[in-house]
Amino acid sequence: MTDLKPACSAPWTKLAVIAVVLSPALLYAQQVQPPTPEPPPTQTAKPQTDADTHMTKSQAADLFKSVDEVIGFVASDSHLKATRPVKRRLLTRPEVNKELMDRMKEDEGAKRLQRSELVLKKFGFIERDFHLQPFLLSLLTEQVAAFYDPKTRTVNMLDWVKPDEQKPVLAHELTHAVQDDRVKLEKWGSPAPTAIAKNMREDNEHIQLDEASTARESVTEGQAMAVFVDYELQPMGKTLKDAPEFGERVREMSSDTSGSPVLSRAPLLLQESLLFPYGQGLAFEQAILQAKGVDAAFAGTLDRPPTSSHEVMHPEVYMAKTPVPVLTMPNVHTLLDKDWDPYDVGVMGELDVRIITELFGGRAMADPLAVAWNGGIYYAAQKKTGADKASPSSIGIVYYSQWKNQDSARSFLKIYASQLPRKYRSLKQVEIPNGDDDHLLFSTEEGDVWLSLDAGGGVFLSEGFDRDTAKKLETLYREVQGHGPLQQASEQPMHELTLGLRNLMPGIPKAALDYGMRTASH
């Protein structure tokens, strides 16, 4: 459930803003420099704004010249070759904001965002009254820094930020340029299909490819963070490989949203999923770096990227080439398509489980339960008639998951059931003959809700479909798994519900978000 990207993809995350790089030199400044004293109370000087601050011609020339120096460091540090020249451009803040907003409006992202938003709300990841698009626009334009655009092979720099403060940012962004030399990022980063799946074959193709973009972005951003750390460690004569404690420091910073007023007010889902490729991506790359060296951590993970958030969260699984479980989608179309339109299909993976468990059951339950996840897929359909298609009430969802043990499966079912009153005003439990706590039926103003646990640790959830349809769907899901689970192929990864926001808006330079909180320490 992590790809809020296409209408067919999972809905959650990808708009990543990074609290990690609160300022270019913060890695050291926070550790070795005393805090800046507060100005005297009598000081009344008018604060300078971005509009008042512009780089001189001399500073601009110095910054442009530094691109060659920084890309040389990046190539040496990563062992990735810089084979093509990089264009450079200097932008004012209004120009950056306009470009970001124009690209978002021009892309299919707005339509895909609306589709994903409904599914997220139906599952309960975000509140019904939360408006995702205005939030994302605010986040895009809140604070930005230098960014690399693979379409034009241009590094865009900012005329209101001092050159010395942009150079560490350039180390991150120019890592994307050398990655682009090796794998052509624009195509490599988005391998999943974008059309809505309309039959069983297409459903399973989406399932297999669903989490690819999230996993690959964790590689590109994790590598860029590693190079950023090495660039900052230069004065100390150290690197992330021989001073791994700095990686932990950066990861701690990446979970701090205080530098972004917009992100700090965001739902947990957005905070977790938007920051995932940076903090967790860095941890993934650092683990490969420590175990197998620079070539494996950079060229190796580009040539054979991880395929899921599970692999990114557990680098040992990636290094051992252990197959990640992917469940099979049954043919739901003959049962549903008369009254329902296909809407979305994807994977609800380990990160999604961790987020939803923390939301509904608390942090203490989140990590232990997420580790017990053993595969999960979801399907969403929209009523053809008789419903407001801009509302989650028009959506029916199914989620089927498998677990490593029965206790974890039962805990997940109970936690999920406990949050239903938050979503439905007229929720009422329906007594069923010979019922038990492992089989729960509710009526709501949006249709029936059915939750069921089987003896093998499989949890089936249905919301919006009537009870008879839900039971038929459950039978289909459970029976088809008997044919053996699909295994994610390294060449054909998938997408996940919560990590899709960043892919929702193709064409928006992701790096403009990467450092959205960079100036928070100023």
N, C-alpha and C positions, 0 to 999 in steps of 0.2 A: 504494500500500500504506500509505497513511498514516492511514486512518480506522479506528481500533479501535472504531468506534461500533456500528453494528448488526451483527447476525449476518451480514448479507450484505455488510457493508462491509469495506474493507481494514483490516488490523489495526495500525497502529503507534501513533501518538502522540496525544495531546491533553491530557494532563493537565498542562498547563504550569505549572511553578513558575518563578519568575524570579529568578535570581541577580542580575539587573541592579539591582534596588532593594534592595540590601543594607541600606540605611537611607535614610530620606527625604532627608536632606541630604548624603548621601555624595558626591554629584556634586561638591560643593565641598569638603567636609570633608577628603577624601583629598588634595586639591590645595593647599589653603591653610592647613590647620591642622596643628600638630605632633602627633605621636602621643601618646595619653594614657599617662602614665608608669605602669609596673607598680606595684601596691600593695606596700608593704614586706613582707618575708617574715614579719614577726611579726604581721601583721594576721590576725586569726582570726574576724572578724565573720561571722555566719551569712548566706550569700547569700539574697537575697530571691527568692521564686518568683512566678510569675504568680498563684498562689492568694493570695499575701500582698498583692498590689498591686491596688488598685481606685481608680477615678477618683472624685473628690469631686463633689458635686452642682453646685458652681460650675464645675468643669472640664467636666462633662458638658453643662451649659448652653452653655458657650463653644464646645464642639465642635459641638453641634447648630446653633448660630447660624452657625458658620463654613461650613456646607454651602451656604447661599445665596450667601455671598461667593465660595466656590470655584467653584460652578457658574456664577456670573457670569463669572469669569475663563475658565473652560472654553469657554463659549459665545462669548466675544469672541475667544479664541485660535483656535478651530476654525472660526468662522463658522457653527456649527451652532446652531440655535435651541433654547432650553430652553422648551418650550411647555406642559409639565405639571409639577405639583409632584412632588417626590421625598420619599417617606416616609423617616424615619430611626429607627434602632433601635440600642440599646446592648446588647452581649452580653458575658457573661463567657467566659473561655476554655473551661470545661467545656460551656457552652451551644453554643459554636461547634463544638467537636469532636463533640458529640452530634448536632447538626443535620447536619453533613457526613456522618457515618457512617450516620445514619438514611436520608438521601436516597439514599446509594449502595445500601443494602440494599433500599430500596423500589423502585428503578428496575429496568428490564430490564438495566441495565448489567452486573450480575454474570454473567448468562447470556451476554451479548455478549462480555464480557471473556474468558470461558472459551473461546469459539469462536475469538476472535482470537489468544489465547495459543497455541493449538495450531498455527495457521498460522505464527505468528512462529517457533515452535520448529522446525517442519518446514523452514522456509527457512534456519534457523540464525542468525536475528537475536538470539535469546536462548538461553541454555543450557537443556538439558532439565530440569535440577534447579532452575531459577529459578522462584520462585512469585510471579506477578505481582500477584495480589489483595492479599496481605499487604503487599507493597511499596507499592502505591498507597495503601492505608489509612494506612500509616506516613507517607507523604509528605503526604497530606491533612491529617493532624493534627500534623505536626511543628511548623510555625510558620505562623500565618495573620495576615492583616491585614484592614482594612476591605474589604468586598465589596458589589457591587451585584447585586441579584436582579431580573431583568427580569419575572419572574412576578408579583411584588408591587409592582414599581417602588419598591423600598426599598434604601437604602444602610445596610448593617449595619456598625457601628463597635464597637471593642473597649474594654472598660472598664479594661484593664490597661496601655494604651499612652497616653502623654501626648498631649494634644490637638495640640500643635505638631508632634509627630512623625507624626500621622495626616493632617495637612492635605495634604502632597504626595501621600500615598496616595489621598486623596479626589480630587485632581486627576485621577489616573488613572481611578479608579472612576466619577467623575461624567462623564467622557468617554463612558462606556458609556450613561449616562442620556440624554445629548443624541443619541447615535447611535440609541438606542431611540426617541426622538421622531421621528426621520426614517424609520427602516426597520423598526421593531418587531423587535428583535433575536431574540426567542425563535423566531420562524418564519424570519426571514431567515438566521439562522446555521446552520440545519440543513435545507437544501433537498433532500438526497438521500433516496431511499426507504429504508425500514428492513426490509422483508420480504425473505426469502431469494429470490433470483432462481431461477426454475424452468424457464425456457425461453430460447431465443436472444434473443427480443425484450427480455425483462426483463434478461438478461445485459448487453446493449448499452445499455440505459437506465441500469443501474448504472455501466457504464464511463463514459458521458457525464457522469454526475452525481457521480462518486465523490469527486473532490478538492475539491468545493465548500466543505465546512465548514472544511477546513484553510486554504484560500486566503482565505476570508472572515474567519476568525479572525485571520489575519495582518494583515488590514486593521484590525479593531477593536482588537487589542492594539497594533499598530504606531502607530495614531493616539493611543491612550491613553498610550503611551510618549512620543510626541512632545509631547503636552500636559504630561505630567509633567516633561519636560526644560525646557520653557518656563516652567513654574511655578517650578522651581528656579533658573532663570536670571534671574528677575525682579530680584533685588537688583543684578545686573550690568547691567541695562538691555539684555539681549540675548535673542535667540530662537534656536531651532534653525536657522531659515532663514538668519540672518546670522552664526551661529557654528556651522557644521556640524561642527567638530572635537569638540563635545560629544556629538554623536550617535555618533561613532566611539568615544569614551570609554565611553559607555553600552553599546555593542555588545560592546566588549571585556569589560566587566564581566558581560555576559549569558552569556558562555561559561565563566565561573568558577563552579564548583559547590561551592567550598570552604565557602560559607556554609550549605550544607545537608548535614549528615552523612548523611542518607538518600540524596539524589540523588548525592552524590559517590561512593557505593558502587554506583551503578546501572550496568547495562550501557550501552555507548556508544549503542546505539539509543535508549534512554530519555532519556539526557542530551540527545542531539542533537534528538530529535523533540519533547520537551517544551518545550525552550527556543526552538524555531524561530519560533513566532509572535511572540515578543518581539524578539529580536535581529534576525532577518531581516525581520520585519514593520516594525520601525523603519527599517531600511535602505531597504526598499521605499517607505515613506511619505516618508522624507527625500528620496529621489530624485525623487519626484513633486513634492514641495514646492519643491525647488530648480529644477526644470525648468518647472513650470506654475503654481506658487503655491498658496495656502491652499485655495481653493475646489476645485481639482482634487484636492488631496491628501486632503481630508476628504469633502465632499459628493460629489465626482466619483467617488471609489473606492467609496463606499457605493452610489451609483446604478449604477455599472458595475464590480463587483468583479472582481479577477483570478480565474481559474478553475483554477489549478494552482500547485504549488510552483515549477514552471519559471518562471512569470510573476513570482512573488514574488521568486525568486532573480535574475531578469533583468528589472528594471523597464522597460528599453528595449523589450523584447518586448511588454509590456503597453501601453506608451504608443504603440507603432507599430501596435497591434491585429493583430499577427502571429498567425495561427492556431496553436494548440498541437497537435502531432500526437497523435491518439488512434487506436489500432488497433481493428480489428473483431474481436469474438468470433464464432467459428464456432458451428455447432450441435453441441455436444458431447453433448447429452442423449440422442440416439438411440444413441450409442455407449456411454455410461457409465451411464445411469440404471437399468439392470437390476440392476447390482451395487453402484452407488454413489449416495449421496444428495448433491444439491447442497449445498454448505457455505459457500462464499465466492467472490466475484468482485470484481475491482477493478483499479486501476492501480498499477503499481510504477514510480514516476516518478523524476525527477532526484535528489531528496533521498534516496530509498531507495537508488538506485544509489550515491550518494556514501557513504552509511553502510555498505552491504554491502561496497563496495570497500575502505573504510578498515578495516573489521573483518577482512577476509580477505587484503587485499593491502598495507595500510599507507597512511598519510596521503599520502605522495608520489604515489600512484596515484589517490587519491580524486577530487580536483577535476578534473584533466585528463580522466579517463574519464567522469565524470558529465556534463561539458559535451558529450561526444560522443554521449550518449544521444539517441535520436530517436523515442521512444515505447515503451511496454511495458505489457502486461496479464498478469494472473495469474488462475488458476482453481483452486479447491480443492474436493475432494469427499471424502466419508467413507464407508468400507465399511459396507454394510448389515449384514453378519454377520461373525463370526469375528475380531473385533478389539476391543480395549479402547477404547471411545469417549472415554475421558478421556485417552488417550495420543496423541501425534503419530503413532504407528505406524498409527493408523486413518485417517490423512489421505493422500490423493494430491494432488500439486500439479503444475501446468503453468505455466511462465512463458515468454512469447514477447516478445522485444524487438527493436527495430531500431536501427541505429547509423549515424552519419554517415560512417563509413569502416570498411573491413574490418579494419584493424589494431586499432581500438578494440573491435570486436565480438569478435575473437579473444582480446584481452587479458581481456575480461570473462569469456569462456568458461573460460579457463585459471584465472583467479582463483577463479571459482565452483567449478571442479573441485577446486582445491587444498584446499578446506575440507571436502570430503565426509568424510574420515577423522574429523573432529571429531564428526560426527553419527551415523555408523554403525560398529558394532563389527566387523561381518563384511564390510566393503567389499572387493570383489575385482573387478579389471578383467577384462572379458570380451573376448577377442580376436574381432574381426570381420573377415571376408574383405575384402581391399583397404581396410582401415581406415587412418585417418590421425589426426593430432592434432586435427582439426576435427570428428571424430565419435567420441564416447566412450561406451562401455556398461559399466555396473557392476552386479553383483549385490549385494544387501544383505539383512539380516534383515527389512527392511520392503518388499521388492520391488525391482524394477529401477530403475536411474537411467540416463537417456539424455540426452546433451548433443550438440547438433548445430549447426553453423554453415553457412549457405548462401552462395552467391556474391554475394548482394545485401546482406550485412551483417546478416542476421537470425539471432538466436540462439534456439534452442528448447531448453527444459529440461523434463524430466519426471521426477518422483520418486514411487515407489509403485505406478505402473501397470506391467503387464508389457510386455515389449519390443514385442510385436505391437500392443497398444493404444496405446503411446507413438508408434509409427511412424504409425498411423492418425491420431492426434491431430495430429502434426506436419504431415501432409499437409493436414488441415482448416485449421489455422492459417495455413499458408503460402498455400494457395489462396484463402482468403477475403480476404486482404489485397489480392489482385489487383483486387478490386472498388473499391479506393480507400479510404484511411483516413478514418475519421470525423474531423471537426474539432470541437474543443470549442467549444460555443456559449457566449457570455458569459451567456446566460440559463440555461444548463443545464450547470453545471460538474460535476466528478467528484470522487472521493475517492482517496486514495493510501494505500498499506499502512502506512507507518510513522507517519503523522501522525494516526492515528485514536484514540489513547488518550484524548485530552481529550473527544472526543465520545462515548466509551463510557459515560459516566455523566451523561446528561442530568438536569438538576435540581440538580446540585451546582454551586453558584456558582463559576464559573471563577476569579473574582477572589480567592477564598480560596486558590487555588493561585498566583495571579499573584505574590503577595508572600510566598510560603512561606519565603523566605530573608531576608526583610527585617530580622529582628532579629539576624542573624548578626554584624553589626558591633558589637553592643552589648557 
